[in-house]
């Protein structure tokens, strides 16, 4: 008899993810699963987001890392709720990890909750966490062929942020090729070019967040 262990694991994970989603909806949280390779700039993006969202939407972050609290420490300096999940050897977050952490964060004080997943271009896309949207960060220092090499990440994402555009002139990265490759995988993928150094695209990213919050809850804030 053949047993598909991975199918069983994903089905069990999805049940917990559905329960997480109900918790988030009850607390009026827009939830994003932020994914990328290591070093693509997720934490720098969240620092820019924290500054840009002040006075509009309240940001909270769950940080997933294999080791250290360096990213969480950086984000805490911006005065937002931050929760660190250290996975040890696990290369991604799963729904059970998120469920076990929710009691340690006051979700009523958060409008937009970003789950900063472990840097990895494979496993994070397979595991639902209870999020509303998956968002992918691709930096220009990585290579414009990444959508073709790691298609699931791009297929599962609703938005692609092409980050570190301030470094574009120092690389052979082709924005046109990257976007073409991404849309070969996901024709309806939204794409925003971003630089956390120059601020390019940050307002567009914040407008995207505000729009998704309004779509879900019919208002820009809880007030």
LONUPA-72668 format. One record per residue (C-alpha): residue number from 1; chain; x, y negated, z. Coordinates in Angstrom, 3 decimals, padded with zeros to 6 digits, m for minus. Layout:
// LONUPA-72668
<r><seq>NUM</seq><mol>A</mol><px>X</px><py>Y</py><pz>Z</pz></r>
...
This chain:
// LONUPA-72668
<r><seq>1</seq><mol>A</mol><px>000.000</px><py>000.000</py><pz>000.000</pz></r>
<r><seq>2</seq><mol>A</mol><px>001.356</px><py>m003.419</py><pz>m000.993</pz></r>
<r><seq>3</seq><mol>A</mol><px>001.035</px><py>m006.216</py><pz>001.562</pz></r>
<r><seq>4</seq><mol>A</mol><px>001.497</px><py>m009.790</py><pz>000.366</pz></r>
<r><seq>5</seq><mol>A</mol><px>002.987</px><py>m011.322</py><pz>003.490</pz></r>
<r><seq>6</seq><mol>A</mol><px>003.372</px><py>m014.791</py><pz>001.968</pz></r>
<r><seq>7</seq><mol>A</mol><px>m000.313</px><py>m014.931</py><pz>001.056</pz></r>
<r><seq>8</seq><mol>A</mol><px>m001.265</px><py>m014.047</py><pz>004.634</pz></r>
<r><seq>9</seq><mol>A</mol><px>001.107</px><py>m016.684</py><pz>006.005</pz></r>
<r><seq>10</seq><mol>A</mol><px>m000.281</px><py>m019.414</py><pz>003.753</pz></r>
<r><seq>11</seq><mol>A</mol><px>m003.906</px><py>m018.489</py><pz>004.473</pz></r>
<r><seq>12</seq><mol>A</mol><px>m003.270</px><py>m018.643</py><pz>008.222</pz></r>
<r><seq>13</seq><mol>A</mol><px>m001.474</px><py>m021.965</py><pz>007.767</pz></r>
<r><seq>14</seq><mol>A</mol><px>m004.361</px><py>m023.378</py><pz>005.718</pz></r>
<r><seq>15</seq><mol>A</mol><px>m006.866</px><py>m022.571</py><pz>008.463</pz></r>
<r><seq>16</seq><mol>A</mol><px>m004.812</px><py>m024.546</py><pz>010.978</pz></r>
<r><seq>17</seq><mol>A</mol><px>m004.342</px><py>m027.347</py><pz>008.444</pz></r>
<r><seq>18</seq><mol>A</mol><px>m008.121</px><py>m027.604</py><pz>008.045</pz></r>
<r><seq>19</seq><mol>A</mol><px>m008.460</px><py>m027.959</py><pz>011.819</pz></r>
<r><seq>20</seq><mol>A</mol><px>m005.760</px><py>m030.644</py><pz>011.833</pz></r>
<r><seq>21</seq><mol>A</mol><px>m007.622</px><py>m032.497</py><pz>009.106</pz></r>
<r><seq>22</seq><mol>A</mol><px>m010.786</px><py>m032.559</py><pz>011.222</pz></r>
<r><seq>23</seq><mol>A</mol><px>m008.812</px><py>m034.082</py><pz>014.102</pz></r>
<r><seq>24</seq><mol>A</mol><px>m007.387</px><py>m036.738</py><pz>011.803</pz></r>
<r><seq>25</seq><mol>A</mol><px>m010.798</px><py>m037.580</py><pz>010.354</pz></r>
<r><seq>26</seq><mol>A</mol><px>m012.306</px><py>m037.900</py><pz>013.825</pz></r>
<r><seq>27</seq><mol>A</mol><px>m009.556</px><py>m040.349</py><pz>014.766</pz></r>
<r><seq>28</seq><mol>A</mol><px>m009.834</px><py>m042.279</py><pz>011.470</pz></r>
<r><seq>29</seq><mol>A</mol><px>m006.305</px><py>m041.464</py><pz>010.351</pz></r>
<r><seq>30</seq><mol>A</mol><px>m005.148</px><py>m041.603</py><pz>006.753</pz></r>
<r><seq>31</seq><mol>A</mol><px>m002.462</px><py>m038.897</py><pz>006.710</pz></r>
<r><seq>32</seq><mol>A</mol><px>000.415</px><py>m038.506</py><pz>004.261</pz></r>
<r><seq>33</seq><mol>A</mol><px>002.875</px><py>m035.667</py><pz>003.885</pz></r>
<r><seq>34</seq><mol>A</mol><px>006.074</px><py>m037.449</py><pz>002.758</pz></r>
<r><seq>35</seq><mol>A</mol><px>008.475</px><py>m035.096</py><pz>000.960</pz></r>
<r><seq>36</seq><mol>A</mol><px>011.866</px><py>m035.411</py><pz>m000.710</pz></r>
<r><seq>37</seq><mol>A</mol><px>015.344</px><py>m033.967</py><pz>m000.897</pz></r>
<r><seq>38</seq><mol>A</mol><px>017.787</px><py>m034.923</py><pz>001.898</pz></r>
<r><seq>39</seq><mol>A</mol><px>019.026</px><py>m038.485</py><pz>001.498</pz></r>
<r><seq>40</seq><mol>A</mol><px>016.336</px><py>m039.701</py><pz>m000.891</pz></r>
<r><seq>41</seq><mol>A</mol><px>015.473</px><py>m042.531</py><pz>001.499</pz></r>
<r><seq>42</seq><mol>A</mol><px>012.294</px><py>m041.481</py><pz>003.312</pz></r>
<r><seq>43</seq><mol>A</mol><px>013.287</px><py>m043.114</py><pz>006.595</pz></r>
<r><seq>44</seq><mol>A</mol><px>014.415</px><py>m046.366</py><pz>004.953</pz></r>
<r><seq>45</seq><mol>A</mol><px>011.104</px><py>m046.420</py><pz>003.099</pz></r>
<r><seq>46</seq><mol>A</mol><px>009.213</px><py>m045.995</py><pz>006.371</pz></r>
<r><seq>47</seq><mol>A</mol><px>011.208</px><py>m048.819</py><pz>007.963</pz></r>
<r><seq>48</seq><mol>A</mol><px>010.202</px><py>m051.083</py><pz>005.064</pz></r>
<r><seq>49</seq><mol>A</mol><px>006.616</px><py>m049.836</py><pz>005.394</pz></r>
<r><seq>50</seq><mol>A</mol><px>006.501</px><py>m050.620</py><pz>009.108</pz></r>
<r><seq>51</seq><mol>A</mol><px>007.592</px><py>m054.203</py><pz>008.429</pz></r>
<r><seq>52</seq><mol>A</mol><px>005.195</px><py>m054.663</py><pz>005.506</pz></r>
<r><seq>53</seq><mol>A</mol><px>002.126</px><py>m053.193</py><pz>007.229</pz></r>
<r><seq>54</seq><mol>A</mol><px>002.303</px><py>m055.294</py><pz>010.399</pz></r>
<r><seq>55</seq><mol>A</mol><px>m001.000</px><py>m057.048</py><pz>010.972</pz></r>
<r><seq>56</seq><mol>A</mol><px>m002.780</px><py>m054.962</py><pz>008.353</pz></r>
<r><seq>57</seq><mol>A</mol><px>m002.650</px><py>m051.242</py><pz>009.184</pz></r>
<r><seq>58</seq><mol>A</mol><px>m001.126</px><py>m049.508</py><pz>012.183</pz></r>
<r><seq>59</seq><mol>A</mol><px>001.568</px><py>m047.033</py><pz>011.202</pz></r>
<r><seq>60</seq><mol>A</mol><px>002.561</px><py>m043.898</py><pz>013.087</pz></r>
<r><seq>61</seq><mol>A</mol><px>005.155</px><py>m041.321</py><pz>012.084</pz></r>
<r><seq>62</seq><mol>A</mol><px>005.825</px><py>m037.675</py><pz>012.847</pz></r>
<r><seq>63</seq><mol>A</mol><px>009.447</px><py>m036.956</py><pz>011.922</pz></r>
<r><seq>64</seq><mol>A</mol><px>010.564</px><py>m033.455</py><pz>010.974</pz></r>
<r><seq>65</seq><mol>A</mol><px>014.282</px><py>m032.669</py><pz>011.107</pz></r>
<r><seq>66</seq><mol>A</mol><px>016.319</px><py>m029.519</py><pz>011.531</pz></r>
<r><seq>67</seq><mol>A</mol><px>018.512</px><py>m031.245</py><pz>014.115</pz></r>
<r><seq>68</seq><mol>A</mol><px>019.037</px><py>m034.681</py><pz>015.784</pz></r>
<r><seq>69</seq><mol>A</mol><px>016.620</px><py>m037.529</py><pz>016.502</pz></r>
<r><seq>70</seq><mol>A</mol><px>018.456</px><py>m040.088</py><pz>014.361</pz></r>
<r><seq>71</seq><mol>A</mol><px>015.534</px><py>m040.861</py><pz>012.035</pz></r>
<r><seq>72</seq><mol>A</mol><px>013.024</px><py>m041.073</py><pz>014.874</pz></r>
<r><seq>73</seq><mol>A</mol><px>015.370</px><py>m043.386</py><pz>016.798</pz></r>
<r><seq>74</seq><mol>A</mol><px>015.580</px><py>m045.708</py><pz>013.784</pz></r>
<r><seq>75</seq><mol>A</mol><px>011.812</px><py>m045.865</py><pz>013.411</pz></r>
<r><seq>76</seq><mol>A</mol><px>011.112</px><py>m046.440</py><pz>017.110</pz></r>
<r><seq>77</seq><mol>A</mol><px>012.994</px><py>m049.741</py><pz>016.862</pz></r>
<r><seq>78</seq><mol>A</mol><px>010.099</px><py>m051.037</py><pz>014.752</pz></r>
<r><seq>79</seq><mol>A</mol><px>007.655</px><py>m050.673</py><pz>017.643</pz></r>
<r><seq>80</seq><mol>A</mol><px>005.520</px><py>m047.954</py><pz>016.077</pz></r>
<r><seq>81</seq><mol>A</mol><px>004.431</px><py>m044.607</py><pz>017.569</pz></r>
<r><seq>82</seq><mol>A</mol><px>006.988</px><py>m041.970</py><pz>016.564</pz></r>
<r><seq>83</seq><mol>A</mol><px>007.060</px><py>m038.276</py><pz>017.396</pz></r>
<r><seq>84</seq><mol>A</mol><px>010.072</px><py>m036.067</py><pz>016.689</pz></r>
<r><seq>85</seq><mol>A</mol><px>009.710</px><py>m032.423</py><pz>015.646</pz></r>
<r><seq>86</seq><mol>A</mol><px>013.030</px><py>m030.561</py><pz>015.619</pz></r>
<r><seq>87</seq><mol>A</mol><px>012.624</px><py>m027.363</py><pz>013.630</pz></r>
<r><seq>88</seq><mol>A</mol><px>015.963</px><py>m025.662</py><pz>014.336</pz></r>
<r><seq>89</seq><mol>A</mol><px>016.467</px><py>m023.418</py><pz>011.313</pz></r>
<r><seq>90</seq><mol>A</mol><px>013.063</px><py>m023.990</py><pz>009.672</pz></r>
<r><seq>91</seq><mol>A</mol><px>013.383</px><py>m025.844</py><pz>006.361</pz></r>
<r><seq>92</seq><mol>A</mol><px>009.878</px><py>m027.346</py><pz>006.420</pz></r>
<r><seq>93</seq><mol>A</mol><px>007.034</px><py>m028.327</py><pz>008.711</pz></r>
<r><seq>94</seq><mol>A</mol><px>003.909</px><py>m026.192</py><pz>008.875</pz></r>
<r><seq>95</seq><mol>A</mol><px>000.378</px><py>m026.808</py><pz>010.128</pz></r>
<r><seq>96</seq><mol>A</mol><px>000.959</px><py>m025.087</py><pz>013.465</pz></r>
<r><seq>97</seq><mol>A</mol><px>003.926</px><py>m027.350</py><pz>014.251</pz></r>
<r><seq>98</seq><mol>A</mol><px>001.742</px><py>m030.384</py><pz>013.562</pz></r>
<r><seq>99</seq><mol>A</mol><px>m001.146</px><py>m028.981</py><pz>015.624</pz></r>
<r><seq>100</seq><mol>A</mol><px>001.132</px><py>m028.425</py><pz>018.603</pz></r>
<r><seq>101</seq><mol>A</mol><px>002.316</px><py>m032.029</py><pz>018.412</pz></r>
<r><seq>102</seq><mol>A</mol><px>m000.990</px><py>m033.867</py><pz>018.110</pz></r>
<r><seq>103</seq><mol>A</mol><px>m001.706</px><py>m034.007</py><pz>021.827</pz></r>
<r><seq>104</seq><mol>A</mol><px>001.533</px><py>m035.974</py><pz>022.271</pz></r>
<r><seq>105</seq><mol>A</mol><px>000.465</px><py>m038.878</py><pz>020.057</pz></r>
<r><seq>106</seq><mol>A</mol><px>m002.408</px><py>m041.283</py><pz>020.603</pz></r>
<r><seq>107</seq><mol>A</mol><px>m004.063</px><py>m040.966</py><pz>017.218</pz></r>
<r><seq>108</seq><mol>A</mol><px>m006.627</px><py>m043.642</py><pz>018.071</pz></r>
<r><seq>109</seq><mol>A</mol><px>m003.781</px><py>m046.190</py><pz>017.898</pz></r>
<r><seq>110</seq><mol>A</mol><px>m002.825</px><py>m045.178</py><pz>014.345</pz></r>
<r><seq>111</seq><mol>A</mol><px>m004.432</px><py>m046.013</py><pz>011.013</pz></r>
<r><seq>112</seq><mol>A</mol><px>m001.821</px><py>m044.493</py><pz>008.679</pz></r>
<r><seq>113</seq><mol>A</mol><px>000.022</px><py>m041.413</py><pz>009.939</pz></r>
<r><seq>114</seq><mol>A</mol><px>003.017</px><py>m040.390</py><pz>007.850</pz></r>
<r><seq>115</seq><mol>A</mol><px>004.481</px><py>m036.933</py><pz>008.385</pz></r>
<r><seq>116</seq><mol>A</mol><px>008.094</px><py>m037.211</py><pz>007.279</pz></r>
<r><seq>117</seq><mol>A</mol><px>008.826</px><py>m033.651</py><pz>006.237</pz></r>
<r><seq>118</seq><mol>A</mol><px>012.206</px><py>m031.933</py><pz>006.380</pz></r>
<r><seq>119</seq><mol>A</mol><px>014.400</px><py>m032.863</py><pz>003.411</pz></r>
<r><seq>120</seq><mol>A</mol><px>013.874</px><py>m029.981</py><pz>000.980</pz></r>
<r><seq>121</seq><mol>A</mol><px>012.592</px><py>m029.755</py><pz>m002.597</pz></r>
<r><seq>122</seq><mol>A</mol><px>011.023</px><py>m026.291</py><pz>m002.298</pz></r>
<r><seq>123</seq><mol>A</mol><px>009.183</px><py>m025.165</py><pz>000.844</pz></r>
<r><seq>124</seq><mol>A</mol><px>007.387</px><py>m028.334</py><pz>002.045</pz></r>
<r><seq>125</seq><mol>A</mol><px>005.089</px><py>m028.396</py><pz>m000.978</pz></r>
<r><seq>126</seq><mol>A</mol><px>003.733</px><py>m024.922</py><pz>m000.176</pz></r>
<r><seq>127</seq><mol>A</mol><px>002.490</px><py>m025.660</py><pz>003.339</pz></r>
<r><seq>128</seq><mol>A</mol><px>m000.554</px><py>m027.840</py><pz>003.929</pz></r>
<r><seq>129</seq><mol>A</mol><px>m000.410</px><py>m029.837</py><pz>007.162</pz></r>
<r><seq>130</seq><mol>A</mol><px>m003.902</px><py>m031.348</py><pz>007.173</pz></r>
<r><seq>131</seq><mol>A</mol><px>m002.838</px><py>m034.379</py><pz>005.134</pz></r>
<r><seq>132</seq><mol>A</mol><px>m004.962</px><py>m036.424</py><pz>002.768</pz></r>
<r><seq>133</seq><mol>A</mol><px>m002.165</px><py>m036.845</py><pz>000.240</pz></r>
<r><seq>134</seq><mol>A</mol><px>001.274</px><py>m035.510</py><pz>m000.511</pz></r>
<r><seq>135</seq><mol>A</mol><px>003.746</px><py>m038.224</py><pz>m001.534</pz></r>
<r><seq>136</seq><mol>A</mol><px>007.073</px><py>m037.445</py><pz>m003.186</pz></r>
<r><seq>137</seq><mol>A</mol><px>010.207</px><py>m039.605</py><pz>m002.984</pz></r>
<r><seq>138</seq><mol>A</mol><px>012.804</px><py>m039.203</py><pz>m005.739</pz></r>
<r><seq>139</seq><mol>A</mol><px>015.926</px><py>m041.374</py><pz>m005.645</pz></r>
<r><seq>140</seq><mol>A</mol><px>017.813</px><py>m042.501</py><pz>m008.736</pz></r>
<r><seq>141</seq><mol>A</mol><px>020.978</px><py>m040.957</py><pz>m007.285</pz></r>
<r><seq>142</seq><mol>A</mol><px>019.546</px><py>m037.438</py><pz>m007.645</pz></r>
<r><seq>143</seq><mol>A</mol><px>018.834</px><py>m036.909</py><pz>m011.334</pz></r>
<r><seq>144</seq><mol>A</mol><px>015.927</px><py>m037.485</py><pz>m013.707</pz></r>
<r><seq>145</seq><mol>A</mol><px>015.586</px><py>m033.724</py><pz>m014.368</pz></r>
<r><seq>146</seq><mol>A</mol><px>014.365</px><py>m032.947</py><pz>m010.840</pz></r>
<r><seq>147</seq><mol>A</mol><px>010.657</px><py>m032.713</py><pz>m011.801</pz></r>
<r><seq>148</seq><mol>A</mol><px>011.497</px><py>m029.927</py><pz>m014.256</pz></r>
<r><seq>149</seq><mol>A</mol><px>013.712</px><py>m028.055</py><pz>m011.773</pz></r>
<r><seq>150</seq><mol>A</mol><px>011.327</px><py>m028.358</py><pz>m008.799</pz></r>
<r><seq>151</seq><mol>A</mol><px>007.877</px><py>m028.591</py><pz>m010.417</pz></r>
<r><seq>152</seq><mol>A</mol><px>005.743</px><py>m027.632</py><pz>m007.417</pz></r>
<r><seq>153</seq><mol>A</mol><px>006.758</px><py>m030.740</py><pz>m005.451</pz></r>
<r><seq>154</seq><mol>A</mol><px>005.607</px><py>m032.993</py><pz>m008.271</pz></r>
<r><seq>155</seq><mol>A</mol><px>002.524</px><py>m030.934</py><pz>m009.146</pz></r>
<r><seq>156</seq><mol>A</mol><px>001.257</px><py>m031.085</py><pz>m005.565</pz></r>
<r><seq>157</seq><mol>A</mol><px>001.924</px><py>m034.802</py><pz>m005.032</pz></r>
<r><seq>158</seq><mol>A</mol><px>m000.569</px><py>m037.601</py><pz>m005.626</pz></r>
<r><seq>159</seq><mol>A</mol><px>002.092</px><py>m040.307</py><pz>m005.758</pz></r>
<r><seq>160</seq><mol>A</mol><px>005.752</px><py>m040.399</py><pz>m006.786</pz></r>
<r><seq>161</seq><mol>A</mol><px>007.991</px><py>m043.127</py><pz>m005.405</pz></r>
<r><seq>162</seq><mol>A</mol><px>011.190</px><py>m043.537</py><pz>m007.414</pz></r>
<r><seq>163</seq><mol>A</mol><px>013.513</px><py>m044.995</py><pz>m004.794</pz></r>
<r><seq>164</seq><mol>A</mol><px>016.874</px><py>m046.803</py><pz>m004.724</pz></r>
<r><seq>165</seq><mol>A</mol><px>016.227</px><py>m048.646</py><pz>m007.975</pz></r>
<r><seq>166</seq><mol>A</mol><px>018.846</px><py>m051.195</py><pz>m006.879</pz></r>
<r><seq>167</seq><mol>A</mol><px>021.446</px><py>m048.495</py><pz>m007.641</pz></r>
<r><seq>168</seq><mol>A</mol><px>020.126</px><py>m047.741</py><pz>m011.109</pz></r>
<r><seq>169</seq><mol>A</mol><px>022.962</px><py>m049.507</py><pz>m012.950</pz></r>
<r><seq>170</seq><mol>A</mol><px>025.496</px><py>m047.304</py><pz>m011.126</pz></r>
<r><seq>171</seq><mol>A</mol><px>023.938</px><py>m044.036</py><pz>m012.298</pz></r>
<r><seq>172</seq><mol>A</mol><px>022.985</px><py>m042.327</py><pz>m015.561</pz></r>
<r><seq>173</seq><mol>A</mol><px>019.442</px><py>m041.832</py><pz>m014.242</pz></r>
<r><seq>174</seq><mol>A</mol><px>016.794</px><py>m042.550</py><pz>m016.897</pz></r>
<r><seq>175</seq><mol>A</mol><px>013.569</px><py>m043.982</py><pz>m015.492</pz></r>
<r><seq>176</seq><mol>A</mol><px>011.765</px><py>m043.148</py><pz>m018.729</pz></r>
<r><seq>177</seq><mol>A</mol><px>012.951</px><py>m039.530</py><pz>m018.672</pz></r>
<r><seq>178</seq><mol>A</mol><px>012.133</px><py>m039.114</py><pz>m014.982</pz></r>
<r><seq>179</seq><mol>A</mol><px>008.592</px><py>m040.394</py><pz>m015.455</pz></r>
<r><seq>180</seq><mol>A</mol><px>008.101</px><py>m038.383</py><pz>m018.627</pz></r>
<r><seq>181</seq><mol>A</mol><px>009.322</px><py>m035.221</py><pz>m016.895</pz></r>
<r><seq>182</seq><mol>A</mol><px>007.126</px><py>m035.844</py><pz>m013.856</pz></r>
<r><seq>183</seq><mol>A</mol><px>004.039</px><py>m036.374</py><pz>m015.989</pz></r>
<r><seq>184</seq><mol>A</mol><px>004.769</px><py>m033.233</py><pz>m017.992</pz></r>
<r><seq>185</seq><mol>A</mol><px>004.238</px><py>m031.436</py><pz>m014.678</pz></r>
<r><seq>186</seq><mol>A</mol><px>001.423</px><py>m033.670</py><pz>m013.383</pz></r>
<r><seq>187</seq><mol>A</mol><px>m000.183</px><py>m035.866</py><pz>m016.088</pz></r>
<r><seq>188</seq><mol>A</mol><px>m002.211</px><py>m037.944</py><pz>m013.604</pz></r>
<r><seq>189</seq><mol>A</mol><px>000.655</px><py>m038.588</py><pz>m011.184</pz></r>
<r><seq>190</seq><mol>A</mol><px>000.831</px><py>m042.184</py><pz>m009.965</pz></r>
<r><seq>191</seq><mol>A</mol><px>004.366</px><py>m043.618</py><pz>m009.928</pz></r>
<r><seq>192</seq><mol>A</mol><px>005.788</px><py>m046.673</py><pz>m008.148</pz></r>
<r><seq>193</seq><mol>A</mol><px>009.400</px><py>m047.880</py><pz>m008.477</pz></r>
<r><seq>194</seq><mol>A</mol><px>010.845</px><py>m048.880</py><pz>m005.104</pz></r>
<r><seq>195</seq><mol>A</mol><px>013.967</px><py>m050.400</py><pz>m003.588</pz></r>
<r><seq>196</seq><mol>A</mol><px>014.139</px><py>m050.705</py><pz>000.182</pz></r>
<r><seq>197</seq><mol>A</mol><px>017.153</px><py>m053.027</py><pz>m000.269</pz></r>
<r><seq>198</seq><mol>A</mol><px>015.593</px><py>m055.596</py><pz>m002.616</pz></r>
<r><seq>199</seq><mol>A</mol><px>011.969</px><py>m054.991</py><pz>m001.617</pz></r>
<r><seq>200</seq><mol>A</mol><px>010.962</px><py>m054.104</py><pz>m005.163</pz></r>
<r><seq>201</seq><mol>A</mol><px>007.756</px><py>m052.078</py><pz>m005.208</pz></r>
<r><seq>202</seq><mol>A</mol><px>007.149</px><py>m052.150</py><pz>m001.452</pz></r>
<r><seq>203</seq><mol>A</mol><px>004.076</px><py>m054.367</py><pz>m001.863</pz></r>
<r><seq>204</seq><mol>A</mol><px>002.712</px><py>m051.949</py><pz>m004.463</pz></r>
<r><seq>205</seq><mol>A</mol><px>003.264</px><py>m049.036</py><pz>m002.077</pz></r>
<r><seq>206</seq><mol>A</mol><px>001.488</px><py>m050.913</py><pz>000.726</pz></r>
<r><seq>207</seq><mol>A</mol><px>m001.397</px><py>m051.766</py><pz>m001.608</pz></r>
<r><seq>208</seq><mol>A</mol><px>m001.650</px><py>m048.058</py><pz>m002.478</pz></r>
<r><seq>209</seq><mol>A</mol><px>m001.848</px><py>m047.183</py><pz>001.230</pz></r>
<r><seq>210</seq><mol>A</mol><px>m004.471</px><py>m049.859</py><pz>001.906</pz></r>
<r><seq>211</seq><mol>A</mol><px>m006.510</px><py>m048.695</py><pz>m001.051</pz></r>
<r><seq>212</seq><mol>A</mol><px>m006.490</px><py>m045.079</py><pz>000.078</pz></r>
<r><seq>213</seq><mol>A</mol><px>m007.500</px><py>m046.139</py><pz>003.592</pz></r>
<r><seq>214</seq><mol>A</mol><px>m010.403</px><py>m048.192</py><pz>002.261</pz></r>
<r><seq>215</seq><mol>A</mol><px>m011.506</px><py>m045.308</py><pz>000.058</pz></r>
<r><seq>216</seq><mol>A</mol><px>m011.554</px><py>m042.944</py><pz>003.022</pz></r>
<r><seq>217</seq><mol>A</mol><px>m013.015</px><py>m045.189</py><pz>005.710</pz></r>
<r><seq>218</seq><mol>A</mol><px>m014.575</px><py>m048.141</py><pz>003.873</pz></r>
<r><seq>219</seq><mol>A</mol><px>m012.492</px><py>m050.742</py><pz>005.685</pz></r>
<r><seq>220</seq><mol>A</mol><px>m008.902</px><py>m051.947</py><pz>005.815</pz></r>
<r><seq>221</seq><mol>A</mol><px>m008.629</px><py>m051.545</py><pz>009.596</pz></r>
<r><seq>222</seq><mol>A</mol><px>m010.663</px><py>m050.180</py><pz>012.504</pz></r>
<r><seq>223</seq><mol>A</mol><px>m011.736</px><py>m053.664</py><pz>013.532</pz></r>
